Amino acid sequence: MTKRILLVEDDESLHRGIAFTLRQEGFETTGARSVAEARAAVARQTFGLILLDVQLPDGNGFDLCSEIRRSSDVPIIFLTASDQELDVVRGLDLGGDDYITKPFRLREFLSRVHAVLRRRSVPGAVQQEQHLLPNSSLTLYPKELRVVKDGQDIPLSLTEFRLLSLFLANPRAVLSKDHIIQKVWPDGVEILDDNTVAVNVRRLREKIEDDPQNPLLITTVRGAGYRWNG
């Protein structure tokens, strides 16, 4: 996996500080200070991680994240001054893998960067090169972190892929929200709560279910958690 990180941040002082810290950790950084610059960088290069400010001079990071998610599952961490719950949920709902509120401590920042990157390995995932999901039009390619539905690639974030892998490893079992948090986010993230799990399950349903409003693959067991019926 590439150690190249795209840093999208328009605050010059903060941009320099983060870039320096990442280089000290052995990462290569490409800088962007606007949506336009970030879009051009993504078109030119492949990144292992995108650090994405929300408020940018020519747009916002939420919209850019949605755009990137249409074709890529690259990990995305939002960097923002807003700690409003609605913004946090929105960022995760759009496909972000983490959400860090400014100002932040560099040690915590680095820990969360490494945590998101470690998820690329997706521990516990189904290991077959190709795995056909029973009674569905889905095909899973674990080594490529890729899912195909009806012949079309379905871009999943790392968190979504990790969640899907957890369900596949536990067919028909009822998984509690606490268990899902421990397995999908083993490093622990302060913002995680029951709503975070619900948001990610809903997002995964929207991508893999034929009718997300009446899911057949991932069903809710009231008061207990979720069950994979594939």
PyRosetta script that sets phi, psi and omega in degrees:
from pyrosetta import init, pose_from_sequence

init()
pose = pose_from_sequence("MTKRILLVEDDESLHRGIAFTLRQEGFETTGARSVAEARAAVARQTFGLILLDVQLPDGNGFDLCSEIRRSSDVPIIFLTASDQELDVVRGLDLGGDDYITKPFRLREFLSRVHAVLRRRSVPGAVQQEQHLLPNSSLTLYPKELRVVKDGQDIPLSLTEFRLLSLFLANPRAVLSKDHIIQKVWPDGVEILDDNTVAVNVRRLREKIEDDPQNPLLITTVRGAGYRWNG")
pose.set_psi(1, 134.9)
pose.set_omega(1, -178.6)
pose.set_phi(2, -64.6)
pose.set_psi(2, 143.2)
pose.set_omega(2, 177.2)
pose.set_phi(3, -97.1)
pose.set_psi(3, 18.6)
pose.set_omega(3, 179.2)
pose.set_phi(4, -86.3)
pose.set_psi(4, 127.5)
pose.set_omega(4, -178.3)
pose.set_phi(5, -116.7)
pose.set_psi(5, 133.7)
pose.set_omega(5, 173.5)
pose.set_phi(6, -93.5)
pose.set_psi(6, 119.9)
pose.set_omega(6, -179.8)
pose.set_phi(7, -105.8)
pose.set_psi(7, 110.3)
pose.set_omega(7, -179.0)
pose.set_phi(8, -105.9)
pose.set_psi(8, 98.9)
pose.set_omega(8, -175.0)
pose.set_phi(9, -153.4)
pose.set_psi(9, 126.0)
pose.set_omega(9, -175.6)
pose.set_phi(10, -93.9)
pose.set_psi(10, -10.7)
pose.set_omega(10, 175.6)
pose.set_phi(11, -77.2)
pose.set_psi(11, 111.2)
pose.set_omega(11, -171.1)
pose.set_phi(12, -60.7)
pose.set_psi(12, -43.9)
pose.set_omega(12, -178.7)
pose.set_phi(13, -64.8)
pose.set_psi(13, -46.0)
pose.set_omega(13, 179.3)
pose.set_phi(14, -65.9)
pose.set_psi(14, -38.5)
pose.set_omega(14, 178.7)
pose.set_phi(15, -59.0)
pose.set_psi(15, -47.4)
pose.set_omega(15, -179.8)
pose.set_phi(16, -63.2)
pose.set_psi(16, -42.5)
pose.set_omega(16, -178.7)
pose.set_phi(17, -63.4)
pose.set_psi(17, -44.8)
pose.set_omega(17, 179.7)
pose.set_phi(18, -66.6)
pose.set_psi(18, -43.3)
pose.set_omega(18, -179.3)
pose.set_phi(19, -61.0)
pose.set_psi(19, -43.1)
pose.set_omega(19, 179.2)
pose.set_phi(20, -62.9)
pose.set_psi(20, -45.1)
pose.set_omega(20, -179.6)
pose.set_phi(21, -61.6)
pose.set_psi(21, -42.5)
pose.set_omega(21, 179.8)
pose.set_phi(22, -66.0)
pose.set_psi(22, -40.0)
pose.set_omega(22, 178.2)
pose.set_phi(23, -64.1)
pose.set_psi(23, -36.4)
pose.set_omega(23, 177.4)
pose.set_phi(24, -63.0)
pose.set_psi(24, -25.6)
pose.set_omega(24, 179.1)
pose.set_phi(25, -89.3)
pose.set_psi(25, 1.6)
pose.set_omega(25, 177.6)
pose.set_phi(26, 93.0)
pose.set_psi(26, 9.3)
pose.set_omega(26, 179.2)
pose.set_phi(27, -89.5)
pose.set_psi(27, 151.3)
pose.set_omega(27, 169.0)
pose.set_phi(28, -93.7)
pose.set_psi(28, 137.5)
pose.set_omega(28, -178.8)
pose.set_phi(29, -121.9)
pose.set_psi(29, 139.3)
pose.set_omega(29, 170.9)
pose.set_phi(30, -116.5)
pose.set_psi(30, 128.1)
pose.set_omega(30, -175.3)
pose.set_phi(31, -97.6)
pose.set_psi(31, 146.1)
pose.set_omega(31, 173.0)
pose.set_phi(32, -144.2)
pose.set_psi(32, 139.7)
pose.set_omega(32, -177.4)
pose.set_phi(33, -118.7)
pose.set_psi(33, 12.9)
pose.set_omega(33, 178.5)
pose.set_phi(34, -157.7)
pose.set_psi(34, 166.6)
pose.set_omega(34, 176.5)
pose.set_phi(35, -61.4)
pose.set_psi(35, -41.9)
pose.set_omega(35, -178.6)
pose.set_phi(36, -62.1)
pose.set_psi(36, -44.3)
pose.set_omega(36, 179.6)
pose.set_phi(37, -65.8)
pose.set_psi(37, -39.9)
pose.set_omega(37, 179.8)
pose.set_phi(38, -65.2)
pose.set_psi(38, -43.0)
pose.set_omega(38, 179.4)
pose.set_phi(39, -60.5)
pose.set_psi(39, -42.2)
pose.set_omega(39, 179.4)
pose.set_phi(40, -65.9)
pose.set_psi(40, -39.2)
pose.set_omega(40, -179.7)
pose.set_phi(41, -64.9)
pose.set_psi(41, -42.3)
pose.set_omega(41, 179.4)
pose.set_phi(42, -63.9)
pose.set_psi(42, -34.4)
pose.set_omega(42, 178.9)
pose.set_phi(43, -70.3)
pose.set_psi(43, -28.7)
pose.set_omega(43, -175.7)
pose.set_phi(44, -88.4)
pose.set_psi(44, -36.3)
pose.set_omega(44, -168.6)
pose.set_phi(45, -131.4)
pose.set_psi(45, 165.9)
pose.set_omega(45, 173.3)
pose.set_phi(46, -104.5)
pose.set_psi(46, 132.6)
pose.set_omega(46, -178.1)
pose.set_phi(47, -118.4)
pose.set_psi(47, 150.2)
pose.set_omega(47, 175.5)
pose.set_phi(48, -87.5)
pose.set_psi(48, -15.8)
pose.set_omega(48, -178.1)
pose.set_phi(49, -164.3)
pose.set_psi(49, 144.9)
pose.set_omega(49, 173.3)
pose.set_phi(50, -120.7)
pose.set_psi(50, 125.3)
pose.set_omega(50, 172.9)
pose.set_phi(51, -99.3)
pose.set_psi(51, 118.2)
pose.set_omega(51, -165.0)
pose.set_phi(52, -125.4)
pose.set_psi(52, 112.9)
pose.set_omega(52, 173.1)
pose.set_phi(53, -68.4)
pose.set_psi(53, 152.6)
pose.set_omega(53, -179.2)
pose.set_phi(54, -88.1)
pose.set_psi(54, -48.8)
pose.set_omega(54, -178.7)
pose.set_phi(55, -91.9)
pose.set_psi(55, 111.8)
pose.set_omega(55, -179.0)
pose.set_phi(56, -124.1)
pose.set_psi(56, 157.9)
pose.set_omega(56, -173.6)
pose.set_phi(57, -58.3)
pose.set_psi(57, -32.5)
pose.set_omega(57, -174.7)
pose.set_phi(58, -117.0)
pose.set_psi(58, 20.4)
pose.set_omega(58, -179.9)
pose.set_phi(59, 159.7)
pose.set_psi(59, -158.6)
pose.set_omega(59, 178.6)
pose.set_phi(60, -136.5)
pose.set_psi(60, 157.4)
pose.set_omega(60, -176.2)
pose.set_phi(61, -66.2)
pose.set_psi(61, -28.2)
pose.set_omega(61, 178.8)
pose.set_phi(62, -60.8)
pose.set_psi(62, -47.3)
pose.set_omega(62, 179.9)
pose.set_phi(63, -63.9)
pose.set_psi(63, -40.7)
pose.set_omega(63, 179.9)
pose.set_phi(64, -65.0)
pose.set_psi(64, -39.3)
pose.set_omega(64, 177.6)
pose.set_phi(65, -60.1)
pose.set_psi(65, -45.6)
pose.set_omega(65, 178.4)
pose.set_phi(66, -58.9)
pose.set_psi(66, -41.0)
pose.set_omega(66, -180.0)
pose.set_phi(67, -64.5)
pose.set_psi(67, -44.9)
pose.set_omega(67, -179.3)
pose.set_phi(68, -65.0)
pose.set_psi(68, -39.2)
pose.set_omega(68, -176.6)
pose.set_phi(69, -66.4)
pose.set_psi(69, -16.2)
pose.set_omega(69, 178.3)
pose.set_phi(70, -68.1)
pose.set_psi(70, -21.1)
pose.set_omega(70, -175.6)
pose.set_phi(71, -137.0)
pose.set_psi(71, -1.3)
pose.set_omega(71, -174.4)
pose.set_phi(72, -146.2)
pose.set_psi(72, 146.9)
pose.set_omega(72, 175.7)
pose.set_phi(73, -107.8)
pose.set_psi(73, 20.4)
pose.set_omega(73, 179.4)
pose.set_phi(74, -54.9)
pose.set_psi(74, 136.5)
pose.set_omega(74, 178.3)
pose.set_phi(75, -60.5)
pose.set_psi(75, 139.2)
pose.set_omega(75, -179.8)
pose.set_phi(76, -130.0)
pose.set_psi(76, 127.0)
pose.set_omega(76, 173.2)
pose.set_phi(77, -115.5)
pose.set_psi(77, 124.2)
pose.set_omega(77, 177.1)
pose.set_phi(78, -80.6)
pose.set_psi(78, 138.9)
pose.set_omega(78, 172.6)
pose.set_phi(79, -118.0)
pose.set_psi(79, 119.3)
pose.set_omega(79, -175.3)
pose.set_phi(80, -154.5)
pose.set_psi(80, 155.2)
pose.set_omega(80, 178.2)
pose.set_phi(81, -82.5)
pose.set_psi(81, -11.6)
pose.set_omega(81, -177.2)
pose.set_phi(82, -90.4)
pose.set_psi(82, 127.2)
pose.set_omega(82, 175.9)
pose.set_phi(83, -111.0)
pose.set_psi(83, 19.2)
pose.set_omega(83, 178.5)
pose.set_phi(84, -65.4)
pose.set_psi(84, 136.7)
pose.set_omega(84, -177.1)
pose.set_phi(85, -58.5)
pose.set_psi(85, -38.0)
pose.set_omega(85, -179.5)
pose.set_phi(86, -62.6)
pose.set_psi(86, -37.6)
pose.set_omega(86, 178.6)
pose.set_phi(87, -69.0)
pose.set_psi(87, -40.5)
pose.set_omega(87, 178.9)
pose.set_phi(88, -60.8)
pose.set_psi(88, -48.9)
pose.set_omega(88, -179.4)
pose.set_phi(89, -63.1)
pose.set_psi(89, -40.3)
pose.set_omega(89, 179.6)
pose.set_phi(90, -61.2)
pose.set_psi(90, -44.4)
pose.set_omega(90, 179.7)
pose.set_phi(91, -60.2)
pose.set_psi(91, -43.8)
pose.set_omega(91, 178.3)
pose.set_phi(92, -68.3)
pose.set_psi(92, -38.5)
pose.set_omega(92, -178.4)
pose.set_phi(93, -64.4)
pose.set_psi(93, -31.1)
pose.set_omega(93, -178.9)
pose.set_phi(94, -81.4)
pose.set_psi(94, -9.0)
pose.set_omega(94, 177.8)
pose.set_phi(95, 118.9)
pose.set_psi(95, 8.8)
pose.set_omega(95, 176.9)
pose.set_phi(96, -71.4)
pose.set_psi(96, 146.9)
pose.set_omega(96, 179.8)
pose.set_phi(97, -93.0)
pose.set_psi(97, -19.5)
pose.set_omega(97, 177.4)
pose.set_phi(98, -162.1)
pose.set_psi(98, 168.5)
pose.set_omega(98, -173.9)
pose.set_phi(99, -145.4)
pose.set_psi(99, 109.8)
pose.set_omega(99, -176.6)
pose.set_phi(100, -110.5)
pose.set_psi(100, 127.0)
pose.set_omega(100, -176.6)
pose.set_phi(101, -92.8)
pose.set_psi(101, 132.5)
pose.set_omega(101, 174.9)
pose.set_phi(102, -81.5)
pose.set_psi(102, 147.7)
pose.set_omega(102, -8.3)
pose.set_phi(103, -75.8)
pose.set_psi(103, 151.9)
pose.set_omega(103, -178.8)
pose.set_phi(104, -129.9)
pose.set_psi(104, 157.9)
pose.set_omega(104, 176.9)
pose.set_phi(105, -83.4)
pose.set_psi(105, 135.8)
pose.set_omega(105, -175.2)
pose.set_phi(106, -61.5)
pose.set_psi(106, -36.8)
pose.set_omega(106, -179.7)
pose.set_phi(107, -64.2)
pose.set_psi(107, -42.9)
pose.set_omega(107, 177.8)
pose.set_phi(108, -66.1)
pose.set_psi(108, -40.7)
pose.set_omega(108, 178.9)
pose.set_phi(109, -57.3)
pose.set_psi(109, -49.8)
pose.set_omega(109, -179.6)
pose.set_phi(110, -63.5)
pose.set_psi(110, -38.6)
pose.set_omega(110, 179.4)
pose.set_phi(111, -60.7)
pose.set_psi(111, -40.6)
pose.set_omega(111, -177.9)
pose.set_phi(112, -75.3)
pose.set_psi(112, -32.2)
pose.set_omega(112, 173.8)
pose.set_phi(113, -62.7)
pose.set_psi(113, -48.6)
pose.set_omega(113, 179.7)
pose.set_phi(114, -63.7)
pose.set_psi(114, -36.6)
pose.set_omega(114, -179.3)
pose.set_phi(115, -63.3)
pose.set_psi(115, -44.9)
pose.set_omega(115, 179.2)
pose.set_phi(116, -64.6)
pose.set_psi(116, -40.9)
pose.set_omega(116, -179.4)
pose.set_phi(117, -67.7)
pose.set_psi(117, -33.7)
pose.set_omega(117, 178.1)
pose.set_phi(118, -64.2)
pose.set_psi(118, -28.5)
pose.set_omega(118, -178.8)
pose.set_phi(119, -67.0)
pose.set_psi(119, -15.2)
pose.set_omega(119, 178.1)
pose.set_phi(120, -56.4)
pose.set_psi(120, -30.5)
pose.set_omega(120, -178.1)
pose.set_phi(121, -74.4)
pose.set_psi(121, -19.4)
pose.set_omega(121, 179.5)
pose.set_phi(122, 47.3)
pose.set_psi(122, 68.9)
pose.set_omega(122, 179.1)
pose.set_phi(123, -57.6)
pose.set_psi(123, 141.9)
pose.set_omega(123, 176.2)
pose.set_phi(124, 83.7)
pose.set_psi(124, 1.6)
pose.set_omega(124, -178.1)
pose.set_phi(125, -71.5)
pose.set_psi(125, 156.6)
pose.set_omega(125, 174.2)
pose.set_phi(126, -60.3)
pose.set_psi(126, 134.1)
pose.set_omega(126, -169.7)
pose.set_phi(127, -98.1)
pose.set_psi(127, -7.0)
pose.set_omega(127, 179.5)
pose.set_phi(128, -62.1)
pose.set_psi(128, 146.9)
pose.set_omega(128, 177.7)
pose.set_phi(129, -60.0)
pose.set_psi(129, -35.9)
pose.set_omega(129, 177.9)
pose.set_phi(130, -142.7)
pose.set_psi(130, 131.3)
pose.set_omega(130, -176.8)
pose.set_phi(131, -129.7)
pose.set_psi(131, 114.2)
pose.set_omega(131, 177.5)
pose.set_phi(132, -84.0)
pose.set_psi(132, 126.6)
pose.set_omega(132, 179.8)
pose.set_phi(133, -81.9)
pose.set_psi(133, 126.0)
pose.set_omega(133, -175.6)
pose.set_phi(134, -58.3)
pose.set_psi(134, 142.7)
pose.set_omega(134, 173.7)
pose.set_phi(135, 56.3)
pose.set_psi(135, 32.4)
pose.set_omega(135, 176.7)
pose.set_phi(136, -148.3)
pose.set_psi(136, 169.6)
pose.set_omega(136, -179.8)
pose.set_phi(137, -96.4)
pose.set_psi(137, 18.2)
pose.set_omega(137, -176.1)
pose.set_phi(138, -94.3)
pose.set_psi(138, 143.5)
pose.set_omega(138, 172.2)
pose.set_phi(139, -128.1)
pose.set_psi(139, 128.9)
pose.set_omega(139, -177.2)
pose.set_phi(140, -107.0)
pose.set_psi(140, 130.9)
pose.set_omega(140, 175.7)
pose.set_phi(141, -117.6)
pose.set_psi(141, 89.0)
pose.set_omega(141, -172.4)
pose.set_phi(142, -59.6)
pose.set_psi(142, -42.7)
pose.set_omega(142, -175.9)
pose.set_phi(143, -67.8)
pose.set_psi(143, -22.3)
pose.set_omega(143, 179.9)
pose.set_phi(144, -100.1)
pose.set_psi(144, -0.3)
pose.set_omega(144, -175.7)
pose.set_phi(145, 50.8)
pose.set_psi(145, 49.6)
pose.set_omega(145, -172.7)
pose.set_phi(146, -135.4)
pose.set_psi(146, 142.3)
pose.set_omega(146, 176.0)
pose.set_phi(147, -126.8)
pose.set_psi(147, 136.8)
pose.set_omega(147, 179.1)
pose.set_phi(148, -119.1)
pose.set_psi(148, 132.4)
pose.set_omega(148, 177.1)
pose.set_phi(149, -125.9)
pose.set_psi(149, 123.5)
pose.set_omega(149, -178.6)
pose.set_phi(150, 52.5)
pose.set_psi(150, 37.2)
pose.set_omega(150, 177.6)
pose.set_phi(151, 82.8)
pose.set_psi(151, -0.1)
pose.set_omega(151, -178.0)
pose.set_phi(152, -111.8)
pose.set_psi(152, 135.7)
pose.set_omega(152, 175.7)
pose.set_phi(153, -63.6)
pose.set_psi(153, 135.4)
pose.set_omega(153, 175.5)
pose.set_phi(154, -111.2)
pose.set_psi(154, 105.5)
pose.set_omega(154, -178.8)
pose.set_phi(155, -69.9)
pose.set_psi(155, 121.3)
pose.set_omega(155, 177.7)
pose.set_phi(156, -113.8)
pose.set_psi(156, 143.1)
pose.set_omega(156, 170.8)
pose.set_phi(157, -71.0)
pose.set_psi(157, 166.1)
pose.set_omega(157, 178.7)
pose.set_phi(158, -60.8)
pose.set_psi(158, -38.2)
pose.set_omega(158, 179.4)
pose.set_phi(159, -64.2)
pose.set_psi(159, -42.4)
pose.set_omega(159, 179.0)
pose.set_phi(160, -64.7)
pose.set_psi(160, -41.2)
pose.set_omega(160, 179.7)
pose.set_phi(161, -66.6)
pose.set_psi(161, -40.3)
pose.set_omega(161, 178.8)
pose.set_phi(162, -64.5)
pose.set_psi(162, -39.1)
pose.set_omega(162, 178.2)
pose.set_phi(163, -65.0)
pose.set_psi(163, -44.8)
pose.set_omega(163, 178.2)
pose.set_phi(164, -61.5)
pose.set_psi(164, -41.7)
pose.set_omega(164, 179.8)
pose.set_phi(165, -62.8)
pose.set_psi(165, -38.2)
pose.set_omega(165, 178.3)
pose.set_phi(166, -63.7)
pose.set_psi(166, -43.2)
pose.set_omega(166, 178.1)
pose.set_phi(167, -62.5)
pose.set_psi(167, -42.9)
pose.set_omega(167, -178.5)
pose.set_phi(168, -63.9)
pose.set_psi(168, -32.9)
pose.set_omega(168, -179.3)
pose.set_phi(169, -77.1)
pose.set_psi(169, -10.6)
pose.set_omega(169, -177.4)
pose.set_phi(170, -134.2)
pose.set_psi(170, 60.0)
pose.set_omega(170, -177.3)
pose.set_phi(171, -60.7)
pose.set_psi(171, 135.9)
pose.set_omega(171, 176.4)
pose.set_phi(172, 70.0)
pose.set_psi(172, -7.6)
pose.set_omega(172, 178.9)
pose.set_phi(173, -79.8)
pose.set_psi(173, 146.0)
pose.set_omega(173, 175.5)
pose.set_phi(174, -88.9)
pose.set_psi(174, 118.4)
pose.set_omega(174, -178.5)
pose.set_phi(175, -103.4)
pose.set_psi(175, 122.6)
pose.set_omega(175, 178.8)
pose.set_phi(176, -73.3)
pose.set_psi(176, 161.3)
pose.set_omega(176, 178.5)
pose.set_phi(177, -63.1)
pose.set_psi(177, -37.8)
pose.set_omega(177, 178.2)
pose.set_phi(178, -62.8)
pose.set_psi(178, -41.7)
pose.set_omega(178, 179.3)
pose.set_phi(179, -64.6)
pose.set_psi(179, -41.9)
pose.set_omega(179, 179.2)
pose.set_phi(180, -62.1)
pose.set_psi(180, -43.4)
pose.set_omega(180, 178.8)
pose.set_phi(181, -60.0)
pose.set_psi(181, -44.5)
pose.set_omega(181, -178.2)
pose.set_phi(182, -63.7)
pose.set_psi(182, -35.4)
pose.set_omega(182, -175.9)
pose.set_phi(183, -88.5)
pose.set_psi(183, -36.9)
pose.set_omega(183, -176.2)
pose.set_phi(184, -86.7)
pose.set_psi(184, -31.8)
pose.set_omega(184, 178.4)
pose.set_phi(185, -124.7)
pose.set_psi(185, 63.5)
pose.set_omega(185, -173.1)
pose.set_phi(186, -64.4)
pose.set_psi(186, -22.7)
pose.set_omega(186, -178.4)
pose.set_phi(187, -81.5)
pose.set_psi(187, -13.9)
pose.set_omega(187, 178.3)
pose.set_phi(188, 78.2)
pose.set_psi(188, 128.2)
pose.set_omega(188, 177.0)
pose.set_phi(189, -131.7)
pose.set_psi(189, 132.5)
pose.set_omega(189, -171.8)
pose.set_phi(190, -58.3)
pose.set_psi(190, -30.9)
pose.set_omega(190, -174.0)
pose.set_phi(191, -80.7)
pose.set_psi(191, -7.7)
pose.set_omega(191, -174.5)
pose.set_phi(192, -69.1)
pose.set_psi(192, 134.9)
pose.set_omega(192, 173.7)
pose.set_phi(193, -153.1)
pose.set_psi(193, -174.9)
pose.set_omega(193, -178.6)
pose.set_phi(194, -57.7)
pose.set_psi(194, -35.1)
pose.set_omega(194, -177.8)
pose.set_phi(195, -66.3)
pose.set_psi(195, -33.7)
pose.set_omega(195, 178.5)
pose.set_phi(196, -61.0)
pose.set_psi(196, -43.4)
pose.set_omega(196, 178.7)
pose.set_phi(197, -63.8)
pose.set_psi(197, -45.3)
pose.set_omega(197, -179.0)
pose.set_phi(198, -61.3)
pose.set_psi(198, -40.5)
pose.set_omega(198, 179.4)
pose.set_phi(199, -62.1)
pose.set_psi(199, -46.0)
pose.set_omega(199, -177.5)
pose.set_phi(200, -70.5)
pose.set_psi(200, -35.3)
pose.set_omega(200, 175.7)
pose.set_phi(201, -65.0)
pose.set_psi(201, -43.7)
pose.set_omega(201, 179.4)
pose.set_phi(202, -62.2)
pose.set_psi(202, -41.5)
pose.set_omega(202, -179.6)
pose.set_phi(203, -64.4)
pose.set_psi(203, -39.8)
pose.set_omega(203, 178.7)
pose.set_phi(204, -67.2)
pose.set_psi(204, -41.5)
pose.set_omega(204, 177.6)
pose.set_phi(205, -58.5)
pose.set_psi(205, -42.0)
pose.set_omega(205, -177.7)
pose.set_phi(206, -62.0)
pose.set_psi(206, -23.3)
pose.set_omega(206, -177.3)
pose.set_phi(207, -95.0)
pose.set_psi(207, -29.2)
pose.set_omega(207, -172.6)
pose.set_phi(208, -113.8)
pose.set_psi(208, -19.7)
pose.set_omega(208, -178.5)
pose.set_phi(209, -84.8)
pose.set_psi(209, 145.0)
pose.set_omega(209, 174.4)
pose.set_phi(210, -68.3)
pose.set_psi(210, -37.3)
pose.set_omega(210, 177.5)
pose.set_phi(211, -132.7)
pose.set_psi(211, 91.5)
pose.set_omega(211, -175.9)
pose.set_phi(212, -57.9)
pose.set_psi(212, -27.4)
pose.set_omega(212, 179.4)
pose.set_phi(213, -73.6)
pose.set_psi(213, -20.6)
pose.set_omega(213, 177.2)
pose.set_phi(214, -131.9)
pose.set_psi(214, 69.3)
pose.set_omega(214, -172.7)
pose.set_phi(215, -65.8)
pose.set_psi(215, 142.4)
pose.set_omega(215, 177.1)
pose.set_phi(216, -110.7)
pose.set_psi(216, -31.9)
pose.set_omega(216, -178.0)
pose.set_phi(217, -80.9)
pose.set_psi(217, -48.2)
pose.set_omega(217, 179.9)
pose.set_phi(218, -113.4)
pose.set_psi(218, 108.1)
pose.set_omega(218, -178.7)
pose.set_phi(219, -109.9)
pose.set_psi(219, 152.2)
pose.set_omega(219, 179.3)
pose.set_phi(220, -91.8)
pose.set_psi(220, 130.6)
pose.set_omega(220, 173.7)
pose.set_phi(221, -106.2)
pose.set_psi(221, 104.7)
pose.set_omega(221, -171.7)
pose.set_phi(222, -54.8)
pose.set_psi(222, 129.6)
pose.set_omega(222, 178.4)
pose.set_phi(223, 78.3)
pose.set_psi(223, -3.4)
pose.set_omega(223, -175.6)
pose.set_phi(224, -124.9)
pose.set_psi(224, -41.9)
pose.set_omega(224, -178.4)
pose.set_phi(225, 148.4)
pose.set_psi(225, -136.9)
pose.set_omega(225, -175.4)
pose.set_phi(226, -131.9)
pose.set_psi(226, 149.5)
pose.set_omega(226, 179.5)
pose.set_phi(227, -127.0)
pose.set_psi(227, 136.6)
pose.set_omega(227, 174.5)
pose.set_phi(228, -91.8)
pose.set_psi(228, 122.1)
pose.set_omega(228, -175.8)
pose.set_phi(229, -103.5)
pose.set_psi(229, 7.5)
pose.set_omega(229, -178.3)
pose.set_phi(230, -69.2)
pose.dump_pdb("model.pdb")
